[in-house]
Amino acid sequence: MSGIVIYFSRAGENYFGGELKNIEKGNTEVIAEYIHEIAGADLFKVEPKVEYPSDYMKCIDVAKKEFAKNARPEIKEELEDISVYDTVYIGFPNWWGTLPMAMFTQLEKLDFSGKAVKPFVTHEGSGFGTSNKDLKKLCTGADIKKGLSIPGAKVYDAKNIVRAWIDE
Ligand SMILES: Cc1cc2nc3c(=O)[nH]c(=O)nc-3n(C[C@H](O)[C@H](O)[C@H](O)COP(=O)(O)O)c2cc1C
Protein backbone atom coordinates (compact mmCIF):
# COMPACT_ATOMS: atom_id res chain seq x y z
CA MET A 1 0.00 0.00 0.00
CA SER A 2 1.54 3.27 -1.01
CA GLY A 3 0.27 6.71 -0.16
CA ILE A 4 0.79 10.38 -0.81
CA VAL A 5 -0.21 13.45 1.15
CA ILE A 6 -1.31 16.33 -1.07
CA TYR A 7 -1.64 19.38 1.13
CA PHE A 8 -1.72 23.13 1.42
CA SER A 9 -0.48 25.00 4.47
CA ARG A 10 0.50 28.58 5.15
CA ALA A 11 3.11 29.77 7.65
CA GLY A 12 3.04 33.35 8.93
CA GLU A 13 0.57 35.22 11.06
CA ASN A 14 -2.50 33.30 12.16
CA TYR A 15 -5.21 33.31 14.81
CA PHE A 16 -5.04 31.00 17.82
CA GLY A 17 -8.01 31.27 20.14
CA GLY A 18 -8.46 34.98 19.56
CA GLU A 19 -4.76 35.85 19.56
CA LEU A 20 -2.56 36.58 16.52
CA LYS A 21 0.69 34.60 16.44
CA ASN A 22 3.45 34.20 13.91
CA ILE A 23 4.17 30.56 13.10
CA GLU A 24 7.08 29.16 11.11
CA LYS A 25 5.29 26.01 10.07
CA GLY A 26 1.62 25.89 9.10
CA ASN A 27 -0.78 23.76 11.16
CA THR A 28 -1.76 21.48 8.29
CA GLU A 29 1.90 20.83 7.49
CA VAL A 30 2.41 19.48 11.02
CA ILE A 31 -0.29 16.86 10.40
CA ALA A 32 1.03 16.09 6.90
CA GLU A 33 4.44 15.34 8.42
CA TYR A 34 2.91 12.99 11.01
CA ILE A 35 1.29 11.04 8.18
CA HIS A 36 4.62 10.92 6.34
CA GLU A 37 6.31 9.62 9.48
CA ILE A 38 3.62 7.13 10.54
CA ALA A 39 2.34 5.80 7.22
CA GLY A 40 5.46 6.41 5.11
CA ALA A 41 3.39 8.45 2.65
CA ASP A 42 5.13 10.81 0.21
CA LEU A 43 4.53 14.53 0.67
CA PHE A 44 3.40 16.98 -1.99
CA LYS A 45 2.85 20.58 -0.92
CA VAL A 46 0.66 22.75 -3.14
CA GLU A 47 2.28 26.17 -3.30
CA PRO A 48 0.77 29.17 -5.05
CA LYS A 49 2.98 31.04 -7.55
CA VAL A 50 2.08 34.27 -5.81
CA GLU A 51 2.50 33.67 -2.08
CA TYR A 52 -0.34 34.63 0.22
CA PRO A 53 0.41 37.59 2.49
CA SER A 54 2.02 36.72 5.80
CA ASP A 55 -0.19 39.40 7.38
CA TYR A 56 -3.32 37.57 8.56
CA MET A 57 -5.89 40.24 7.73
CA LYS A 58 -4.42 40.79 4.26
CA CYS A 59 -4.45 37.05 3.62
CA ILE A 60 -8.07 36.80 4.72
CA ASP A 61 -8.91 39.48 2.20
CA VAL A 62 -7.05 37.91 -0.74
CA ALA A 63 -8.54 34.50 0.04
CA LYS A 64 -12.04 35.90 0.31
CA LYS A 65 -11.78 37.47 -3.14
CA GLU A 66 -10.43 34.25 -4.65
CA PHE A 67 -13.25 32.28 -3.06
CA ALA A 68 -15.89 34.73 -4.29
CA LYS A 69 -14.51 34.50 -7.86
CA ASN A 70 -14.12 30.72 -7.71
CA ALA A 71 -10.53 31.43 -8.80
CA ARG A 72 -7.89 28.87 -9.76
CA PRO A 73 -4.64 30.52 -8.63
CA GLU A 74 -1.55 29.28 -10.44
CA ILE A 75 0.68 26.95 -8.48
CA LYS A 76 4.48 26.62 -8.51
CA GLU A 77 4.56 22.95 -9.43
CA GLU A 78 1.77 20.68 -10.54
CA LEU A 79 1.56 17.06 -9.54
CA GLU A 80 0.45 15.26 -12.70
CA ASP A 81 0.21 11.60 -11.92
CA ILE A 82 -0.91 9.72 -8.83
CA SER A 83 -1.32 6.34 -10.52
CA VAL A 84 1.31 4.66 -8.33
CA TYR A 85 -0.57 5.47 -5.13
CA ASP A 86 -3.45 3.56 -3.53
CA THR A 87 -4.24 6.09 -0.80
CA VAL A 88 -4.31 9.84 -1.25
CA TYR A 89 -4.39 11.94 1.92
CA ILE A 90 -5.74 15.40 1.14
CA GLY A 91 -4.93 18.07 3.74
CA PHE A 92 -5.90 21.71 3.94
CA PRO A 93 -6.85 24.54 6.27
CA ASN A 94 -10.51 25.53 6.23
CA TRP A 95 -10.52 28.82 4.29
CA TRP A 96 -13.87 30.49 4.03
CA GLY A 97 -15.62 27.22 4.69
CA THR A 98 -13.77 25.06 2.18
CA LEU A 99 -10.37 24.25 0.66
CA PRO A 100 -8.03 27.09 -0.37
CA MET A 101 -8.59 27.71 -4.09
CA ALA A 102 -5.03 26.62 -4.92
CA MET A 103 -6.07 23.11 -3.89
CA PHE A 104 -8.82 23.20 -6.51
CA THR A 105 -6.17 24.13 -9.11
CA GLN A 106 -4.17 21.03 -8.20
CA LEU A 107 -6.87 18.47 -7.48
CA GLU A 108 -8.77 19.15 -10.71
CA LYS A 109 -5.69 17.97 -12.62
CA LEU A 110 -5.69 14.49 -11.15
CA ASP A 111 -7.44 11.23 -11.93
CA PHE A 112 -8.88 9.86 -8.69
CA SER A 113 -10.63 6.80 -10.05
CA GLY A 114 -10.08 3.78 -7.83
CA LYS A 115 -8.21 5.75 -5.15
CA ALA A 116 -8.93 5.74 -1.44
CA VAL A 117 -9.03 9.37 -0.32
CA LYS A 118 -8.51 10.32 3.32
CA PRO A 119 -9.20 14.02 3.85
CA PHE A 120 -7.98 16.05 6.81
CA VAL A 121 -8.56 19.66 7.77
CA THR A 122 -7.24 22.11 10.33
CA HIS A 123 -9.49 24.97 11.34
CA GLU A 124 -10.49 27.58 13.90
CA GLY A 125 -13.91 26.17 14.70
CA SER A 126 -15.67 25.27 11.44
CA GLY A 127 -14.23 21.80 10.88
CA PHE A 128 -14.71 20.58 7.32
CA GLY A 129 -17.31 23.30 6.63
CA THR A 130 -18.69 22.71 3.13
CA SER A 131 -15.50 21.09 1.83
CA ASN A 132 -17.02 17.59 1.81
CA LYS A 133 -19.26 18.61 -1.06
CA ASP A 134 -16.30 20.10 -2.95
CA LEU A 135 -14.12 17.08 -2.29
CA LYS A 136 -16.77 14.80 -3.78
CA LYS A 137 -16.62 16.78 -7.01
CA LEU A 138 -12.85 17.15 -7.02
CA CYS A 139 -12.17 13.45 -6.40
CA THR A 140 -14.58 11.85 -8.85
CA GLY A 141 -14.32 8.08 -8.80
CA ALA A 142 -12.56 7.92 -5.43
CA ASP A 143 -13.72 6.14 -2.33
CA ILE A 144 -13.72 9.02 0.14
CA LYS A 145 -13.09 7.73 3.65
CA LYS A 146 -13.90 9.31 6.99
CA GLY A 147 -12.11 12.63 7.40
CA LEU A 148 -10.04 13.95 10.29
CA SER A 149 -10.71 17.44 11.62
CA ILE A 150 -8.23 19.08 14.00
CA PRO A 151 -8.31 22.59 15.50
CA GLY A 152 -5.21 24.50 14.42
CA ALA A 153 -4.15 25.13 18.02
CA LYS A 154 -4.16 21.38 18.79
CA VAL A 155 -1.95 20.02 16.02
CA TYR A 156 1.06 19.42 18.26
CA ASP A 157 -1.10 17.20 20.53
CA ALA A 158 -2.67 15.23 17.70
CA LYS A 159 -0.11 12.58 16.76
CA ASN A 160 -1.97 9.68 18.40
CA ILE A 161 -5.27 10.80 16.90
CA VAL A 162 -3.61 10.87 13.49
CA ARG A 163 -2.13 7.41 14.04
CA ALA A 164 -5.54 5.96 14.97
CA TRP A 165 -7.20 7.61 11.97
CA ILE A 166 -4.56 6.25 9.58
CA ASP A 167 -5.27 2.74 10.89
CA GLU A 168 -9.07 3.00 10.61
C1 LIG B 1 -7.73 33.04 4.67
C2 LIG B 1 -8.18 32.27 5.87
C3 LIG B 1 -9.52 31.89 5.99
C4 LIG B 1 -9.94 31.11 7.09
N1 LIG B 1 -11.26 30.74 7.17
C5 LIG B 1 -11.63 29.94 8.20
C6 LIG B 1 -13.00 29.49 8.30
O1 LIG B 1 -13.86 29.83 7.49
N2 LIG B 1 -13.31 28.66 9.35
C7 LIG B 1 -12.39 28.26 10.29
O2 LIG B 1 -12.73 27.50 11.19
N3 LIG B 1 -11.11 28.67 10.20
C8 LIG B 1 -10.70 29.50 9.19
N4 LIG B 1 -9.40 29.91 9.11
C9 LIG B 1 -8.42 29.40 10.10
C10 LIG B 1 -7.58 28.26 9.53
O3 LIG B 1 -8.39 27.26 8.96
C11 LIG B 1 -6.71 27.60 10.61
O4 LIG B 1 -5.95 28.57 11.29
C12 LIG B 1 -5.79 26.53 10.01
O5 LIG B 1 -5.32 25.69 11.03
C13 LIG B 1 -4.63 27.11 9.25
O6 LIG B 1 -3.85 26.06 8.72
P1 LIG B 1 -2.39 26.29 8.10
O7 LIG B 1 -1.54 26.87 9.21
O8 LIG B 1 -1.95 24.93 7.72
O9 LIG B 1 -2.52 27.20 6.93
C14 LIG B 1 -8.99 30.72 8.07
C15 LIG B 1 -7.66 31.14 7.95
C16 LIG B 1 -7.25 31.90 6.88
C17 LIG B 1 -5.81 32.36 6.79
Ligand as a Chemical Component Dictionary entry (heavy atoms), coordinates in Angstrom:
data_LIG
# 
_chem_comp.id                   LIG 
_chem_comp.type                 NON-POLYMER 
_chem_comp.pdbx_formal_charge   0 
_chem_comp.three_letter_code    LIG 
# 
loop_
_chem_comp_atom.comp_id 
_chem_comp_atom.atom_id 
_chem_comp_atom.alt_atom_id 
_chem_comp_atom.type_symbol 
_chem_comp_atom.charge 
_chem_comp_atom.model_Cartn_x 
_chem_comp_atom.model_Cartn_y 
_chem_comp_atom.model_Cartn_z 
_chem_comp_atom.pdbx_ordinal 
LIG C1  C1  C 0 -7.734  33.044 4.674  1  
LIG C2  C2  C 0 -8.182  32.270 5.869  2  
LIG C3  C3  C 0 -9.521  31.893 5.989  3  
LIG C4  C4  C 0 -9.941  31.114 7.085  4  
LIG N1  N1  N 0 -11.262 30.742 7.170  5  
LIG C5  C5  C 0 -11.635 29.937 8.203  6  
LIG C6  C6  C 0 -12.998 29.488 8.304  7  
LIG O1  O1  O 0 -13.857 29.834 7.494  8  
LIG N2  N2  N 0 -13.315 28.657 9.347  9  
LIG C7  C7  C 0 -12.395 28.257 10.288 10 
LIG O2  O2  O 0 -12.734 27.497 11.192 11 
LIG N3  N3  N 0 -11.106 28.670 10.202 12 
LIG C8  C8  C 0 -10.699 29.500 9.194  13 
LIG N4  N4  N 0 -9.398  29.912 9.111  14 
LIG C9  C9  C 0 -8.418  29.396 10.101 15 
LIG C10 C10 C 0 -7.576  28.257 9.527  16 
LIG O3  O3  O 0 -8.386  27.264 8.959  17 
LIG C11 C11 C 0 -6.711  27.605 10.609 18 
LIG O4  O4  O 0 -5.954  28.566 11.287 19 
LIG C12 C12 C 0 -5.793  26.528 10.014 20 
LIG O5  O5  O 0 -5.321  25.687 11.034 21 
LIG C13 C13 C 0 -4.627  27.107 9.247  22 
LIG O6  O6  O 0 -3.849  26.058 8.722  23 
LIG P1  P1  P 0 -2.390  26.286 8.102  24 
LIG O7  O7  O 0 -1.540  26.871 9.211  25 
LIG O8  O8  O 0 -1.950  24.926 7.719  26 
LIG O9  O9  O 0 -2.523  27.201 6.929  27 
LIG C14 C14 C 0 -8.988  30.724 8.067  28 
LIG C15 C15 C 0 -7.659  31.135 7.945  29 
LIG C16 C16 C 0 -7.246  31.902 6.876  30 
LIG C17 C17 C 0 -5.814  32.359 6.786  31 
# 
loop_
_chem_comp_bond.comp_id 
_chem_comp_bond.atom_id_1 
_chem_comp_bond.atom_id_2 
_chem_comp_bond.value_order 
_chem_comp_bond.pdbx_ordinal 
LIG C1  C2  SING 1  
LIG C2  C3  SING 2  
LIG C2  C16 DOUB 3  
LIG C3  C4  DOUB 4  
LIG C4  N1  SING 5  
LIG C4  C14 SING 6  
LIG N1  C5  DOUB 7  
LIG C5  C6  SING 8  
LIG C5  C8  SING 9  
LIG C6  O1  DOUB 10 
LIG C6  N2  SING 11 
LIG N2  C7  SING 12 
LIG C7  O2  DOUB 13 
LIG C7  N3  SING 14 
LIG N3  C8  DOUB 15 
LIG C8  N4  SING 16 
LIG N4  C9  SING 17 
LIG N4  C14 SING 18 
LIG C9  C10 SING 19 
LIG C10 O3  SING 20 
LIG C10 C11 SING 21 
LIG C11 O4  SING 22 
LIG C11 C12 SING 23 
LIG C12 O5  SING 24 
LIG C12 C13 SING 25 
LIG C13 O6  SING 26 
LIG O6  P1  SING 27 
LIG P1  O7  DOUB 28 
LIG P1  O8  SING 29 
LIG P1  O9  SING 30 
LIG C14 C15 DOUB 31 
LIG C15 C16 SING 32 
LIG C16 C17 SING 33 
# 
